[in-house]
């Protein structure tokens, strides 16, 4: 099983953290919301390690932390108008957006049971953003055991949304999990 390393991103060089991620290690670190387990989303060994450590069902796909000003077209379809507005207002921060994978990507990250969507979030914590800028998207999830809430989790977890946009530019924001963000007036 993959060993989990508890690290303080403020006290370790980004070079060392990136090397640990490339080696397939699972790291535990603080974030802007809850402590998280993170790993290379293309490492089967590391992703399996997170599922094992959390006792998480593979049907609950892992989200991705993404860098600020990230080129989404590397994994997903281009942001729609409402997603762009939400990102401008709430990223970095506790907003997770569910998005379809692009049909044009050559290799999908290994995040759990296959699906056509992925959960994306840009965390608001400078040391983690620095790693994301150098490494790229990182698989992530809260470090608690699956199904068990961490202390104060309801008050600090991210809000998860999915947005649909049609030809008339009518948008529908579907809140899949309520968290810190409650107001979607843009």
C-alpha positions as CSV (number, residue, x, y, z in Angstrom):
1,X,0.0,0.0,0.0
2,X,1.1,3.6,-0.7
3,X,2.5,5.3,2.3
4,X,0.9,8.6,3.3
5,X,3.3,11.4,4.1
6,X,2.0,14.3,6.3
7,X,3.7,17.4,5.0
8,X,3.7,21.1,5.6
9,X,4.0,22.7,2.2
10,X,5.3,25.9,3.8
11,X,8.4,24.1,5.1
12,X,9.3,21.8,2.2
13,X,10.7,22.8,-1.2
14,X,8.3,22.5,-4.1
15,X,11.0,20.5,-5.8
16,X,10.9,17.8,-3.1
17,X,7.1,17.7,-3.1
18,X,6.9,17.4,-6.8
19,X,9.4,14.5,-6.6
20,X,7.3,12.7,-4.0
21,X,4.2,13.1,-6.2
22,X,6.2,11.8,-9.3
23,X,7.2,8.8,-7.1
24,X,3.6,7.9,-6.6
25,X,3.4,9.0,-3.0
26,X,0.2,10.0,-1.2
27,X,0.7,13.3,0.7
28,X,-1.5,14.7,3.4
29,X,-1.5,18.5,3.7
30,X,-3.6,21.4,4.8
31,X,-5.6,23.4,2.3
32,X,-7.9,26.4,2.4
33,X,-10.7,24.2,3.6
34,X,-10.0,20.7,5.0
35,X,-6.9,18.7,5.4
36,X,-6.5,16.7,2.1
37,X,-4.8,13.7,0.6
38,X,-3.2,14.6,-2.7
39,X,-1.4,12.6,-5.4
40,X,-0.4,12.4,-9.0
41,X,-3.7,11.8,-10.8
42,X,-1.9,9.6,-13.5
43,X,-0.3,7.3,-10.9
44,X,-2.5,4.2,-10.5
45,X,-0.5,3.2,-7.4
46,X,-1.1,6.6,-5.7
47,X,-4.8,6.9,-6.6
48,X,-5.4,3.3,-5.3
49,X,-3.5,4.4,-2.1
50,X,-5.9,7.2,-1.5
51,X,-9.0,4.9,-2.0
52,X,-7.4,2.4,0.4
53,X,-6.5,5.0,3.1
54,X,-9.9,6.7,2.9
55,X,-11.9,3.4,2.6
56,X,-13.5,5.3,-0.3
57,X,-15.7,3.4,-2.9
58,X,-14.2,3.6,-6.4
59,X,-17.6,4.9,-7.6
60,X,-16.8,8.2,-5.7
61,X,-14.3,9.6,-8.2
62,X,-11.5,11.8,-6.8
63,X,-11.6,15.5,-7.6
64,X,-8.7,17.5,-9.1
65,X,-7.1,20.5,-7.6
66,X,-6.1,22.8,-10.6
67,X,-3.8,25.8,-10.8
68,X,-5.2,29.3,-11.1
69,X,-5.4,30.5,-14.7
70,X,-5.2,26.9,-15.8
71,X,-5.7,26.0,-19.5
72,X,-8.8,23.8,-19.0
73,X,-8.6,22.6,-22.6
74,X,-5.9,20.1,-21.6
75,X,-8.6,18.0,-19.9
76,X,-12.1,19.4,-20.2
77,X,-14.2,21.4,-22.7
78,X,-13.8,25.1,-22.7
79,X,-15.5,27.0,-19.8
80,X,-19.0,28.2,-20.6
81,X,-20.0,31.8,-19.9
82,X,-21.4,31.1,-16.4
83,X,-18.4,28.9,-15.4
84,X,-16.1,31.7,-16.4
85,X,-18.1,34.2,-14.2
86,X,-18.1,31.8,-11.2
87,X,-14.3,31.1,-11.6
88,X,-13.6,34.9,-11.8
89,X,-15.6,35.4,-8.6
90,X,-14.7,32.3,-6.5
91,X,-11.4,30.9,-7.7
92,X,-9.1,30.4,-6.0
93,X,-11.5,29.3,-3.3
94,X,-14.0,26.8,-2.0
95,X,-15.9,26.2,-5.3
96,X,-15.8,22.8,-7.1
97,X,-17.1,22.7,-10.6
98,X,-18.2,19.5,-12.3
99,X,-17.2,19.5,-15.9
100,X,-17.2,17.0,-18.8
101,X,-13.9,15.6,-19.9
102,X,-12.9,16.7,-23.4
103,X,-13.3,14.1,-26.1
104,X,-9.9,15.2,-27.4
105,X,-7.7,14.4,-24.5
106,X,-5.3,11.5,-25.1
107,X,-5.0,10.3,-21.5
108,X,-7.5,10.7,-18.7
109,X,-6.4,10.9,-15.1
110,X,-7.1,7.8,-13.0
111,X,-9.6,9.1,-10.5
112,X,-11.9,6.1,-9.8
113,X,-14.5,4.3,-11.8
114,X,-14.7,5.7,-15.4
115,X,-17.0,8.6,-15.9
116,X,-17.3,11.4,-18.4
117,X,-17.0,14.1,-15.8
118,X,-14.5,15.4,-13.3
119,X,-14.7,17.7,-10.3
120,X,-12.3,20.7,-10.5
121,X,-11.3,23.1,-7.7
122,X,-8.6,25.8,-7.4
123,X,-7.7,26.0,-3.7
124,X,-7.0,29.3,-2.1
125,X,-3.8,28.5,-0.4
126,X,-0.5,29.9,-1.7
127,X,1.9,27.0,-1.0
128,X,-0.5,24.5,-2.7
129,X,-1.1,26.9,-5.7
130,X,2.7,27.1,-6.1
131,X,2.9,23.3,-6.4
132,X,-0.1,23.2,-8.8
133,X,1.5,25.8,-11.0
134,X,4.7,23.7,-11.4
135,X,3.1,20.2,-11.4
136,X,-0.3,20.7,-12.9
137,X,-3.6,19.2,-11.7
138,X,-3.4,17.0,-8.6
139,X,-5.9,14.4,-7.4
140,X,-7.3,15.4,-4.0
141,X,-9.9,14.5,-1.4
142,X,-10.4,15.4,2.3
143,X,-8.2,13.2,4.5
144,X,-11.1,11.9,6.7
145,X,-12.4,8.3,6.3
146,X,-15.1,8.2,3.6
147,X,-18.5,8.8,5.0
148,X,-17.3,10.3,8.3
149,X,-17.4,14.1,8.6
150,X,-14.4,15.9,10.0
151,X,-14.9,18.3,12.8
152,X,-16.5,21.5,11.5
153,X,-16.6,20.0,8.0
154,X,-20.1,21.4,7.2
155,X,-18.7,25.0,7.8
156,X,-15.6,24.8,5.7
157,X,-16.1,22.4,2.8
158,X,-16.3,23.5,-0.8
159,X,-19.6,24.0,-2.6
160,X,-20.0,21.6,-5.6
161,X,-21.9,22.9,-8.7
162,X,-22.6,21.8,-12.2
163,X,-23.7,24.4,-14.8
164,X,-25.5,23.8,-18.0
165,X,-25.8,26.5,-20.7
166,X,-28.0,26.3,-23.8
167,X,-28.1,28.3,-27.1
168,X,-30.2,31.1,-25.5
169,X,-27.5,31.6,-22.8
170,X,-30.0,30.4,-20.2
171,X,-28.0,28.9,-17.4
172,X,-28.9,26.5,-14.8
173,X,-26.7,26.1,-11.7
174,X,-27.2,22.8,-10.0
175,X,-25.8,22.7,-6.4
176,X,-24.7,19.1,-5.8
177,X,-23.2,19.9,-2.3
178,X,-23.7,22.9,-0.2
179,X,-20.6,24.5,1.4
180,X,-19.1,27.9,2.1
181,X,-20.5,29.5,-1.1
182,X,-24.3,30.2,-1.0
183,X,-24.8,33.2,-3.3
184,X,-24.6,32.6,-7.0
185,X,-25.8,36.1,-8.1
186,X,-23.3,37.2,-10.7
